[in-house]
Every structure is written in C-alpha cells, then in structure tokens.
C-alpha cells in the first residue's frame, strides 16, 4: 500500500514539475537565464531529475512493484 502511494506521489509530482517547466508564463526562463548566467544549463539537469525522472520512477514502481 505504501509503495503504491509513493509511486502515485512520484507520478503526480513528476507531472507537475514537467508541466510547470514547459508551460510558458509559469517559469520566466529569460529572467532565470539572466540570474543563472553561465550556470543556466544546470536548470535542465535539475528539471530532468525532478520532472521526467520522477515520472519514470513512479510509473516503474506502479508497473513492476505493485501487483
């Protein structure tokens, strides 16, 4: 039961982070690029580890561990 809840939480959180990053207006990428400067590419790493990766982990948990 707890594993299923963790899987659902990861899927929901991964989806929210992914949508927040790609929907224009939620995150001002130009302002973020101005603040981060040369470290802006780090944003994509943070996005990937908190967006699609959580979604993949959550879906994997729900697919393979919950029976």
Residue pairs with C-beta under 8 A, 6 or more apart in sequence:
3 61
3 65
3 66
4 61
4 62
4 66
6 58
6 61
7 58
7 59
7 60
7 61
7 62
7 65
7 66
8 58
8 62
9 58
10 54
10 55
10 57
10 58
10 61
11 54
11 55
11 58
11 59
11 62
12 58
13 50
13 54
13 58
14 50
14 51
14 52
14 53
14 54
14 55
14 56
14 57
14 58
15 55
17 47
17 50
17 51
17 54
18 47
18 51
18 52
18 55
19 26
20 26
20 27
21 27
21 47
21 51
32 40
32 43
33 40
36 42
36 43
